[in-house]
Amino acid sequence: MRSAIAAPCQAHRMRDVEIRGEMIRLGQLLKLSGIADTGGEARELLLADRVTVNGEPEARRGRQLHRGDVIAVGEQTVRIAG
């Protein structure tokens, strides 16, 4: 049996997001990255358990994020550049 390794499609590529300070809160990052259009939409994503930070489920909108953290929502993945 052969195992196939699929190349990542465009939707699965990680994007880097630049921040100004040392940290950013998760709700702010979801808006800055374009994953959520509004704070309300960010809250809904978090309440629906659709967000992971560094591979772990996260529901706190105020979670502090730092450079190198990886945030995933569905097929969208962003990394805080640094």
Buried (B, 14 or more C-beta within 10 A) or exposed (E): EEEEEEEEEEEEEEEEBEBEEEBBBBBBBBBBBEBBEEEEBBBEBBEEEBBBBEEEEBBEBEBEBEBEBBBBBEEBBBBBEE
